[in-house]
């Protein structure tokens, strides 16, 4: 899943005016950890372990819900049979044709009501499974996002030049802007300031270009302001977009998953 996140091109864009705006893609494909760096296993459980635990819980829930559904249906069937037999006895004991007809009508009404009750039980069962599967998938995605944040942070810390590379690629997306203000973290400010001349060479001559440090930003975060728009290239914002994308995929495919894993 992490590999898929690193290759996904996405953007968070906030417009301050109705103008033509170019997208700023996620650009982490060149980031790698140095050989002496690693993510502590105690920080995050492995995705494989989490998935196994979630699948076990889902399996147990499926069995529990299946038993509850079976018991509910057995109770409905028992009540229906008892009521039908009672009505038949009442009709025969009365010995009247209209009593028999009334009994048959009441039996039909009971059967219809009980069938509706069975359908409602089945619907509740399906909705509960769907909710639990989506909740489990969201937990797994969030763990992957936390792991991605840590990996990206370590890579940027060990390779400060990658921040400048990201800035260059992002600036190319707004090179036609009449003025540009680049907001960066305090940790990245000195390094990027040293690259100012090279960064300005990517822009048209005489384009106003300002680099400002912002204490609220984290290492690797970028905010680009132009005369018309504000581009949010913060890592957390981009990961949030990726998480939203994966959750959308999960919601779109949950019905197919439930259908292929129907409790018999």
SULLINFEN-V496821 format. One record per residue. N is the residue number from 1. RES is the residue in one letter. SS is DSSP state (a for helix, b for strand, c for the rest). OMEGA is omega in degrees with one decimal (NA if undefined). D_FIRST is the distance of its C-alpha to the first C-alpha in whole Angstrom. Layout:
N_RES_SS_OMEGA_D_FIRST ; N_RES_SS_OMEGA_D_FIRST
//
This chain:
1_X_c_-179.1_0 ; 2_X_a_179.1_4 ; 3_X_a_178.6_5 ; 4_X_a_179.7_5 ; 5_X_a_-176.8_6 ; 6_X_a_-176.9_9 ; 7_X_a_-178.5_10 ; 8_X_c_178.5_11 ; 9_X_c_-177.0_14 ; 10_X_c_-178.1_16 ; 11_X_c_168.9_19 ; 12_X_b_-174.4_21 ; 13_X_b_176.6_24 ; 14_X_b_-178.0_27 ; 15_X_b_174.8_31 ; 16_X_c_178.6_34 ; 17_X_c_-179.0_36 ; 18_X_c_-179.8_36 ; 19_X_c_175.3_35 ; 20_X_c_-175.7_33 ; 21_X_c_177.8_30 ; 22_X_c_179.2_27 ; 23_X_c_174.2_24 ; 24_X_c_-175.4_22 ; 25_X_c_171.6_19 ; 26_X_c_-173.6_16 ; 27_X_c_179.6_17 ; 28_X_c_-169.7_15 ; 29_X_c_-176.8_14 ; 30_X_c_-175.6_17 ; 31_X_c_176.7_16 ; 32_X_c_175.8_16 ; 33_X_c_176.4_18 ; 34_X_c_-174.6_21 ; 35_X_c_-176.1_22 ; 36_X_c_-179.8_23 ; 37_X_c_177.7_21 ; 38_X_c_175.5_18 ; 39_X_c_-178.1_17 ; 40_X_c_-179.9_19 ; 41_X_c_-179.1_18 ; 42_X_c_-179.4_20 ; 43_X_c_-177.0_18 ; 44_X_c_171.5_15 ; 45_X_c_-179.0_15 ; 46_X_c_177.6_12 ; 47_X_a_-179.6_9 ; 48_X_a_-179.9_11 ; 49_X_a_180.0_14 ; 50_X_a_-179.4_13 ; 51_X_a_179.2_12 ; 52_X_a_180.0_15 ; 53_X_a_-180.0_17 ; 54_X_a_178.9_16 ; 55_X_a_177.1_17 ; 56_X_a_178.6_20 ; 57_X_a_179.0_21 ; 58_X_a_179.7_20 ; 59_X_a_179.1_23 ; 60_X_a_178.6_25 ; 61_X_a_178.7_25 ; 62_X_a_-179.9_26 ; 63_X_a_179.8_29 ; 64_X_a_-179.8_30 ; 65_X_a_178.7_30 ; 66_X_a_178.4_31 ; 67_X_a_179.7_34 ; 68_X_a_178.9_35 ; 69_X_a_-179.6_35 ; 70_X_a_178.6_37 ; 71_X_a_179.8_40 ; 72_X_a_-179.7_40 ; 73_X_a_177.2_41 ; 74_X_a_178.5_43 ; 75_X_a_177.8_45 ; 76_X_a_-179.6_45 ; 77_X_a_-179.9_46 ; 78_X_a_-179.8_49 ; 79_X_a_-179.3_50 ; 80_X_a_-179.6_50 ; 81_X_a_-179.4_53 ; 82_X_a_-179.3_55 ; 83_X_a_179.7_55 ; 84_X_a_179.6_56 ; 85_X_a_179.3_59 ; 86_X_a_179.2_60 ; 87_X_a_178.4_61 ; 88_X_a_179.5_62 ; 89_X_a_179.2_65 ; 90_X_a_-178.2_66 ; 91_X_a_-179.0_66 ; 92_X_a_178.8_68 ; 93_X_a_178.2_70 ; 94_X_a_176.7_71 ; 95_X_c_-179.2_73 ; 96_X_c_179.2_72 ; 97_X_a_-179.3_70 ; 98_X_a_176.3_69 ; 99_X_a_177.8_68 ; 100_X_a_179.2_66 ; 101_X_a_178.9_64 ; 102_X_a_179.2_63 ; 103_X_a_179.8_61 ; 104_X_a_178.8_60 ; 105_X_a_180.0_59 ; 106_X_a_177.2_57 ; 107_X_a_178.4_55 ; 108_X_a_-179.8_54 ; 109_X_a_179.4_53 ; 110_X_a_179.7_51 ; 111_X_a_179.0_49 ; 112_X_a_179.7_48 ; 113_X_a_-178.5_47 ; 114_X_a_175.5_45 ; 115_X_a_176.6_43 ; 116_X_a_178.8_42 ; 117_X_a_177.7_41 ; 118_X_a_178.4_39 ; 119_X_a_178.9_37 ; 120_X_a_177.3_37 ; 121_X_a_-180.0_36 ; 122_X_a_179.6_33 ; 123_X_a_178.3_32 ; 124_X_a_178.8_31 ; 125_X_a_-179.3_30 ; 126_X_a_-179.7_27 ; 127_X_a_179.2_26 ; 128_X_a_177.5_26 ; 129_X_a_-179.3_23 ; 130_X_a_-179.9_22 ; 131_X_a_-176.9_22 ; 132_X_a_179.1_21 ; 133_X_a_179.7_17 ; 134_X_a_178.1_16 ; 135_X_a_179.1_17 ; 136_X_a_179.5_15 ; 137_X_a_179.0_12 ; 138_X_a_178.1_13 ; 139_X_a_-179.9_13 ; 140_X_a_178.7_10 ; 141_X_a_-179.4_9 ; 142_X_a_176.8_11 ; 143_X_a_178.1_11 ; 144_X_a_178.0_7 ; 145_X_a_178.5_10 ; 146_X_a_178.0_12 ; 147_X_a_179.3_11 ; 148_X_a_178.2_10 ; 149_X_a_-178.0_14 ; 150_X_a_-179.9_15 ; 151_X_a_-179.9_14 ; 152_X_a_179.2_15 ; 153_X_a_179.0_18 ; 154_X_a_-178.9_19 ; 155_X_a_-179.9_18 ; 156_X_a_179.5_20 ; 157_X_a_-178.6_23 ; 158_X_a_-178.4_23 ; 159_X_c_-177.7_23 ; 160_X_c_178.4_25 ; 161_X_a_179.2_26 ; 162_X_a_177.9_23 ; 163_X_a_177.8_24 ; 164_X_a_178.6_27 ; 165_X_a_177.9_25 ; 166_X_a_179.0_22 ; 167_X_a_-179.4_26 ; 168_X_a_-178.4_27 ; 169_X_a_178.5_25 ; 170_X_a_-179.4_25 ; 171_X_a_178.8_28 ; 172_X_a_179.4_29 ; 173_X_c_-178.5_27 ; 174_X_c_-174.3_30 ; 175_X_c_179.1_33 ; 176_X_c_-179.3_35 ; 177_X_c_-178.3_36 ; 178_X_c_176.3_39 ; 179_X_b_-174.4_38 ; 180_X_b_172.6_35 ; 181_X_b_-177.8_34 ; 182_X_b_176.3_31 ; 183_X_b_-179.3_30 ; 184_X_b_179.1_28 ; 185_X_c_176.9_28 ; 186_X_a_-179.3_31 ; 187_X_a_-175.9_29 ; 188_X_a_-170.0_29 ; 189_X_a_-176.8_32 ; 190_X_a_-178.8_34 ; 191_X_a_-178.7_32 ; 192_X_a_179.0_31 ; 193_X_a_177.6_35 ; 194_X_a_-179.5_36 ; 195_X_c_-172.6_34 ; 196_X_a_-177.0_36 ; 197_X_a_179.8_38 ; 198_X_a_178.9_35 ; 199_X_a_179.3_33 ; 200_X_a_-179.8_37 ; 201_X_c_178.7_37 ; 202_X_c_-175.8_34 ; 203_X_c_174.8_36 ; 204_X_c_-178.8_39 ; 205_X_c_176.0_42 ; 206_X_c_175.3_44 ; 207_X_c_178.0_40 ; 208_X_b_-176.0_41 ; 209_X_b_-176.6_38 ; 210_X_b_176.0_37 ; 211_X_b_-176.7_35 ; 212_X_b_174.6_35 ; 213_X_b_179.0_33 ; 214_X_c_-173.3_32 ; 215_X_c_-179.4_31 ; 216_X_c_-178.5_29 ; 217_X_c_177.9_26 ; 218_X_c_178.6_24 ; 219_X_c_-179.8_23 ; 220_X_c_179.1_22 ; 221_X_c_177.9_22 ; 222_X_b_170.6_25 ; 223_X_b_-177.9_27 ; 224_X_b_178.5_29 ; 225_X_b_172.9_32 ; 226_X_b_-179.6_34 ; 227_X_c_-175.1_37 ; 228_X_c_-171.4_36 ; 229_X_b_173.9_32 ; 230_X_b_-178.0_30 ; 231_X_b_-180.0_26 ; 232_X_b_179.2_24 ; 233_X_c_176.7_21 ; 234_X_c_-177.6_21 ; 235_X_a_-178.8_17 ; 236_X_a_179.6_17 ; 237_X_a_-179.4_18 ; 238_X_a_177.2_15 ; 239_X_a_176.8_13 ; 240_X_a_176.7_15 ; 241_X_a_179.2_15 ; 242_X_a_178.0_11 ; 243_X_a_178.8_11 ; 244_X_a_179.1_14 ; 245_X_a_-179.5_12 ; 246_X_a_178.7_10 ; 247_X_a_176.3_13 ; 248_X_a_177.5_15 ; 249_X_a_180.0_13 ; 250_X_a_180.0_13 ; 251_X_a_180.0_17 ; 252_X_a_-174.3_17 ; 253_X_a_-175.9_16 ; 254_X_a_-179.7_17 ; 255_X_a_177.9_21 ; 256_X_a_178.6_20 ; 257_X_a_-179.3_18 ; 258_X_a_179.6_21 ; 259_X_a_-179.3_23 ; 260_X_a_179.7_22 ; 261_X_c_-178.3_22 ; 262_X_c_177.3_26 ; 263_X_c_-178.7_28 ; 264_X_c_NA_31
//
